[in-house]
Amino acid sequence: MNKELARECYRLAHAYVSEHCAEELEWVKSISPDTFANMDCVEFLGEYCWVVYAAGFKVSILAKKFEHLKTAFCDFNLDRICKLESPDAALAIINNQLKAKSFVKDAA
């Protein structure tokens, strides 16, 4: 991809996010290298789960279901997630096998 095309893609993406996701854009701007360095495992897994499920999904729906996902994923306790035999509890909340299995696999 040439630099001009890359700049135009970025400009269009930034304009879209600024118009439709202004709160999230402000949150992203607040992230620093220390943000993740200061997170514990539970916080990190919570953020990671949000990103996995938010990709290609309506954030408004995810926001309503996220506490249930947190419960389904053992309150983001890594030891308990690693012992999950299946992601069925998460699938009962948001029926997306790829996202559920990917989260469990990547967390382990």
C-alpha positions in Angstrom: 0.0 0.0 0.0 1.4 3.4 -0.9 1.8 6.1 1.7 -0.9 8.3 0.2 -3.5 5.5 0.2 -2.5 4.6 3.8 -3.0 8.3 4.9 -6.4 8.5 3.2 -7.5 5.2 4.8 -6.4 6.5 8.2 -8.1 9.9 7.6 -11.4 8.2 6.7 -11.2 5.8 9.6 -10.4 8.6 12.0 -13.3 10.7 10.7 -15.7 7.8 11.1 -14.6 7.0 14.6 -14.7 10.6 15.6 -18.3 10.9 14.4 -19.7 7.6 15.6 -17.5 6.5 18.5 -16.2 9.7 20.1 -16.2 8.4 23.7 -14.1 5.3 22.7 -11.7 7.5 20.8 -11.2 9.7 23.9 -10.6 6.5 25.9 -8.0 5.3 23.4 -6.2 8.6 23.6 -5.9 8.2 27.3 -3.9 4.9 27.0 -0.3 5.1 27.7 2.4 2.4 28.0 1.8 2.5 31.8 -1.9 1.6 31.3 -1.1 -2.1 30.5 1.9 -2.2 32.8 -0.3 -1.3 35.7 -3.1 -3.8 34.9 -3.5 -7.0 36.8 -4.4 -10.2 34.9 -8.1 -9.9 35.6 -8.2 -6.4 34.3 -6.2 -7.3 31.2 -8.4 -10.3 30.4 -11.5 -8.1 30.8 -10.1 -5.6 28.3 -9.1 -8.4 26.0 -12.5 -10.1 26.2 -14.1 -6.8 25.3 -11.9 -6.3 22.3 -12.6 -9.9 21.0 -16.3 -9.5 21.3 -16.5 -5.9 20.2 -14.8 -6.7 16.9 -17.6 -6.7 14.2 -20.3 -6.5 16.9 -22.6 -3.8 18.1 -21.0 -2.3 21.2 -24.4 -1.3 22.6 -25.4 -5.0 22.7 -22.1 -6.1 24.1 -22.4 -3.5 26.9 -25.7 -5.1 28.0 -24.3 -8.6 28.0 -20.7 -8.1 29.1 -21.3 -8.7 32.8 -22.9 -12.1 31.9 -19.8 -12.9 29.7 -17.6 -12.0 32.6 -19.4 -14.5 34.8 -19.3 -17.1 32.0 -15.6 -16.6 31.7 -15.0 -17.2 35.5 -14.8 -13.5 36.3 -11.6 -13.4 34.2 -9.8 -15.6 36.7 -7.0 -17.1 34.5 -6.7 -20.4 36.5 -10.4 -21.0 36.2 -10.5 -20.1 32.5 -7.7 -22.6 31.8 -9.8 -25.3 33.4 -12.9 -24.6 31.3 -13.9 -27.7 29.4 -16.1 -25.8 27.0 -17.2 -22.2 26.4 -20.9 -23.2 26.6 -21.8 -20.7 29.3 -20.5 -17.9 27.0 -22.2 -19.3 24.0 -25.5 -19.1 25.9 -25.0 -15.3 26.1 -23.5 -14.6 22.7 -23.6 -17.5 20.4 -20.3 -17.0 18.6 -18.2 -20.1 18.8 -15.2 -18.5 17.2 -15.1 -15.6 19.6 -15.7 -17.8 22.7 -13.1 -20.5 21.7 -10.6 -17.8 20.7 -10.9 -16.0 24.0 -10.4 -19.2 26.0 -7.5 -20.4 23.8 -5.7 -17.1 23.8 -6.2 -16.6 27.6 -4.6 -19.9 28.3 
